[in-house]
Amino acid sequence: MVDKKIAVIGAGSWGTAVAVLLAEKGFSVFLWARDDKLAGSAQSLRHNPCYLKSVSFPENIEVSSDVAYVLKGAEVVALVVPSHGMRDVVRRLKNYLDISSIIVSLTKGIEIDTHARMSEVIASELSNVFYEKIAVISGPNHAEEVSHKIPSTTVVSAHNKEVALKLQDIFMTPYFRIYTNPDIIGVELGGATKNIIALATGMSDGLGYGDNTRAALMTRGLAEMTHLGLDLGAQPLTFAGLSGMGDLIATCTSRYSRNRDTGEKIAKGMTLEEISAETRMVAEGVMTNKAVYELAKKRGVEMPITTAVYQVLYEGKHPRDCVSELMQRGAKDELRAFGY
């Protein structure tokens, strides 16, 4: 057993998968669940009764709803909560954080009201002493596959290179390979914006369009992801990596993708309310789409696919009409969005 405590905040599918991965490396893992009943059930059953039910907990995972208990003495605090709840969670735990703790976000999204990335949300709620200890992990990582040891890769980025290297060592396993990338802006933007493109590809699938359309949406989607990233100070090559193109491919094609599935159901006539009632959750891309649409509009960045998705989700436009308008836009140079 490794003499190191890690706190995982969030007991959804991804939080559960992360907790099991770290526990199997020998760390003492304390998994925080917001709900008392879920925490108690997971602790006694030795699996999560709501998510990844077939995945058993190693004996060195402890589940609790007591945030102070979970955080006490934790060397690393992994935040794995929905993007819309990140700020509230950080506010809830900040008075219990050890000043030496590394804080790593495994959440993909942009805050609606502030248009802030998750690392920015975290930094804005904590004292400056934590700034150099904030990091993010993002990549093509479906919890269902990672939890069953399907070979997967991801990216860690931090304000401090030593923090990134430390997390690379902590999270690396024979089936979960970690790469470092100093471009925290690009890494986070890729993970957030690809969910919007996945909604679009799902809509395309729901309309019965083919591989050509899906390929076009993914490729031009990557272009507008990169376009926004360049405007915000990211490196363009980051979007060609795991946290950009890699995550985009996985999210737009996987049967596990809630964003792709949501887009498909919308195109087939379901409302967001009906989808939410059926799945008991809202796909991250729905809220991220609003934030990114507003951010792009504010900064004058052209993002036609993001705009089309926004028109479907928030203005009631039919997906088929949006596709028609996208196809009839004025002639463009393919590489313009990439900064060439």
C-alpha positions in Angstrom: 0.0 0.0 0.0 1.3 3.4 -1.0 1.4 5.9 1.9 -0.5 8.6 0.1 -4.1 9.8 0.5 -6.1 11.0 -2.5 -9.5 12.6 -2.3 -11.9 12.1 -5.2 -14.7 14.7 -5.1 -17.7 13.4 -7.1 -19.2 9.9 -7.2 -20.6 9.8 -10.7 -19.4 7.5 -13.4 -16.1 9.3 -14.0 -15.4 9.9 -10.4 -16.0 6.3 -9.6 -13.7 5.1 -12.4 -11.0 7.5 -11.2 -11.3 6.4 -7.6 -11.0 2.7 -8.6 -8.0 3.4 -10.9 -6.1 5.2 -8.1 -7.0 2.6 -5.5 -5.7 -0.2 -7.7 -2.4 1.6 -7.7 -2.3 1.3 -4.0 -3.3 4.8 -2.9 -5.7 5.4 0.0 -8.6 6.8 -1.8 -11.5 8.7 -0.2 -14.4 9.2 -2.5 -16.8 12.0 -1.7 -20.5 11.6 -2.6 -22.8 14.6 -2.1 -25.7 12.3 -1.1 -25.6 10.6 2.3 -27.6 7.7 1.2 -25.4 7.0 -1.9 -22.3 7.3 0.2 -23.6 4.8 2.8 -24.8 2.4 0.2 -21.6 2.5 -1.9 -19.5 2.0 1.3 -21.4 -1.0 2.4 -22.1 -2.6 -1.0 -18.4 -2.0 -2.1 -19.6 -0.7 -5.5 -21.5 2.4 -6.7 -25.2 1.4 -6.8 -26.0 4.2 -9.3 -23.0 4.3 -11.7 -20.7 1.6 -13.0 -22.6 -0.9 -10.9 -20.5 -3.9 -12.1 -17.2 -2.3 -10.9 -16.2 -3.5 -7.5 -14.3 -1.2 -5.0 -10.9 -2.3 -3.8 -10.7 -2.4 0.0 -8.6 0.9 0.1 -11.5 3.0 -1.2 -13.6 4.7 1.5 -16.8 6.5 0.5 -18.2 9.4 2.6 -20.4 12.4 2.4 -18.3 14.2 5.1 -16.2 16.6 3.0 -13.9 17.5 5.9 -13.1 13.9 6.6 -12.5 13.1 2.9 -10.1 16.0 2.5 -8.1 15.8 5.7 -4.5 15.1 4.8 -5.1 14.5 1.1 -2.1 15.1 -1.0 -4.2 15.3 -4.2 -7.8 16.4 -4.5 -9.4 15.3 -7.8 -12.5 17.3 -8.7 -14.9 15.2 -10.8 -18.2 17.1 -10.7 -20.5 18.6 -13.3 -19.2 21.9 -14.6 -22.3 23.8 -13.5 -21.7 22.7 -10.0 -17.9 23.2 -9.8 -18.0 26.7 -8.1 -20.4 25.6 -5.4 -18.3 22.5 -4.7 -15.1 24.4 -4.4 -16.8 26.9 -2.0 -18.0 24.0 0.1 -14.5 22.4 0.4 -12.1 25.3 0.4 -12.0 25.8 4.2 -11.0 22.1 4.6 -8.2 22.0 2.0 -4.7 21.2 3.2 -2.4 24.1 2.0 -0.1 21.6 0.4 -2.8 19.8 -1.6 -2.6 19.6 -5.4 -6.0 20.4 -6.9 -6.8 18.7 -10.3 -9.9 19.1 -12.3 -11.2 16.2 -14.4 -14.3 18.1 -15.4 -14.9 19.4 -18.9 -17.0 22.5 -19.4 -17.2 26.3 -19.4 -19.1 28.2 -16.7 -22.2 29.8 -18.1 -22.3 33.1 -16.2 -18.5 33.9 -16.3 -17.4 31.9 -19.4 -14.5 30.7 -17.2 -12.7 27.4 -17.7 -12.8 25.0 -14.7 -9.2 25.8 -13.6 -10.2 29.5 -13.6 -13.3 28.8 -11.5 -11.2 26.9 -9.0 -8.5 29.6 -8.9 -11.1 32.4 -8.4 -12.5 30.6 -5.3 -9.2 29.7 -3.6 -6.4 31.8 -2.2 -3.4 32.6 -4.4 -1.3 30.0 -2.6 -3.1 27.3 -4.6 -2.6 28.8 -8.0 0.6 26.9 -8.8 -1.0 23.7 -7.5 -4.0 23.7 -9.9 -4.0 21.3 -12.8 -6.4 19.6 -15.3 -6.7 16.2 -16.8 -8.6 15.9 -20.1 -8.8 13.4 -23.0 -10.8 10.7 -24.7 -11.7 8.9 -21.5 -15.1 7.2 -21.3 -15.5 6.0 -17.7 -17.1 2.7 -18.9 -13.9 1.8 -20.7 -11.3 3.1 -18.2 -13.1 1.2 -15.4 -12.7 -2.0 -17.4 -9.0 -1.4 -18.1 -9.5 -0.7 -21.8 -6.2 0.9 -23.0 -6.8 4.7 -22.8 -4.7 7.9 -23.0 -5.2 11.4 -21.6 -3.4 14.7 -21.0 -2.4 16.5 -17.8 -1.7 20.2 -17.8 -0.8 22.5 -14.9 0.4 26.0 -14.2 3.5 24.4 -12.7 5.5 21.8 -14.7 6.5 19.8 -11.5 2.8 19.5 -10.5 2.0 18.1 -14.0 4.8 15.6 -13.8 3.7 14.5 -10.3 0.2 13.9 -11.5 1.5 12.1 -14.5 3.2 9.6 -12.2 0.3 9.3 -9.9 -2.4 8.6 -12.6 -0.2 6.5 -15.0 -1.1 2.8 -15.1 -0.4 0.0 -17.7 -3.9 0.7 -19.2 -4.1 4.5 -18.6 -1.3 6.5 -20.2 -0.8 10.1 -19.3 0.9 12.8 -21.5 1.9 16.3 -20.2 1.0 19.4 -22.1 1.8 22.9 -20.8 -1.1 24.5 -22.7 -3.7 24.5 -20.0 -6.0 26.8 -22.0 -6.0 24.6 -25.0 -6.4 21.4 -23.0 -9.5 22.7 -21.2 -11.0 24.3 -24.3 -10.7 21.1 -26.3 -12.4 19.1 -23.6 -15.3 21.5 -23.3 -16.0 22.5 -26.9 -15.9 19.0 -28.4 -19.1 18.3 -26.5 -20.9 20.9 -28.7 -19.6 19.2 -31.8 -20.8 15.9 -30.5 -24.3 17.3 -30.1 -24.1 18.3 -33.7 -23.0 14.9 -35.0 -25.7 13.3 -32.9 -28.2 15.5 -34.6 -26.8 14.5 -38.0 -27.1 10.8 -37.1 -30.7 11.4 -35.9 -31.6 13.0 -39.2 -30.3 10.0 -41.0 -27.3 11.6 -42.6 -24.2 9.6 -43.4 -20.5 9.4 -42.8 -19.7 12.3 -45.1 -21.8 14.7 -43.0 -20.4 13.4 -39.7 -16.8 13.7 -41.0 -17.6 17.3 -42.2 -19.0 18.3 -38.8 -16.1 16.8 -36.9 -13.5 18.4 -39.1 -15.0 21.8 -39.3 -15.9 21.5 -35.7 -12.2 21.0 -34.9 -11.5 24.1 -37.0 -13.8 26.3 -34.9 -12.6 24.8 -31.6 -9.1 25.8 -32.7 -10.3 29.3 -33.9 -11.7 30.0 -30.4 -8.6 28.6 -28.8 -6.2 30.8 -30.8 -8.3 33.9 -29.8 -8.0 33.0 -26.2 -4.3 32.3 -26.2 -4.1 28.5 -26.7 -1.6 26.7 -28.9 -3.1 25.4 -32.2 -1.3 22.0 -32.0 -3.0 21.2 -28.7 -6.3 20.8 -30.7 -4.6 18.2 -32.9 -3.8 16.2 -29.8 -5.6 13.9 -27.3 -7.5 16.7 -25.5 -8.7 18.1 -28.9 -9.0 15.8 -31.8 -8.7 12.6 -29.7 -11.5 13.6 -27.4 -13.6 14.9 -30.3 -13.4 11.5 -32.2 -14.3 9.5 -29.1 -17.2 11.8 -28.1 -18.7 12.0 -31.6 -18.6 8.3 -32.4 -19.0 6.4 -29.1 -22.1 4.6 -27.9 -21.2 5.9 -24.4 -21.3 9.6 -25.4 -24.2 11.4 -23.7 -23.7 14.4 -25.9 -23.9 12.5 -29.2 -26.9 10.6 -27.8 -28.7 13.8 -26.7 -28.2 15.3 -30.2 -29.6 12.3 -31.9 -32.7 12.3 -29.6 -33.3 16.0 -30.3 -33.2 15.4 -34.0 -35.7 12.6 -33.6 -38.1 15.0 -31.9 -37.5 14.6 -28.1 -37.2 17.8 -26.0 -34.4 18.5 -23.5 -36.8 18.0 -20.7 -37.9 14.6 -22.0 -34.2 13.5 -22.4 -33.3 14.8 -18.9 -36.2 12.9 -17.4 -35.2 9.7 -19.2 -31.5 9.9 -18.4 -31.6 11.7 -15.1 -28.9 14.0 -16.3 -28.2 16.8 -18.7 -25.3 16.4 -21.2 -22.4 18.8 -20.5 -22.5 20.1 -24.0 -26.0 21.6 -23.5 -24.8 24.1 -21.0 -21.3 24.5 -22.5 -23.0 25.4 -25.8 -24.7 28.4 -24.3 -21.4 29.6 -22.6 -19.3 29.1 -25.7 -21.9 30.7 -28.0 -22.0 33.8 -25.8 -18.2 33.9 -25.4 -17.6 33.6 -29.2 -20.1 36.3 -29.9 -18.5 38.6 -27.4 -15.1 38.1 -28.8 -16.1 38.2 -32.5 -15.1 34.6 -33.2 -17.0 32.9 -36.0 -18.3 29.5 -34.8 -21.1 28.4 -37.2 -21.6 24.9 -35.9 -21.7 26.1 -32.3 -24.2 28.8 -33.4 -26.4 26.2 -35.2 -26.5 24.0 -32.1 -27.4 27.0 -30.0 -30.3 27.8 -32.4 -31.6 24.3 -32.0 -31.3 24.1 -28.2 -32.3 27.6 -27.3 -34.3 29.0 -30.2 -36.3 26.0 -31.3 -34.9 25.8 -34.8 -35.1 22.4 -36.6 -31.7 20.7 -37.0 -32.4 20.1 -40.7 -32.8 23.8 -41.3 -29.5 24.5 -39.6 -27.7 21.9 -41.8 -29.2 23.5 -44.9 -28.0 27.0 -43.8 -24.5 25.7 -42.9 -24.2 24.1 -46.4 -25.2 27.4 -48.1 -22.8 29.7 -46.2 -20.4 31.8 -48.3 -17.3 30.3 -49.7 -14.4 30.0 -47.3 -10.7 29.1 -47.2 -10.3 25.8 -45.3 -7.2 26.8 -43.2 -8.4 30.3 -42.2 -9.8 29.1 -38.8 -6.4 27.5 -38.0 -4.6 30.8 -38.2 -3.1 30.4 -41.7 
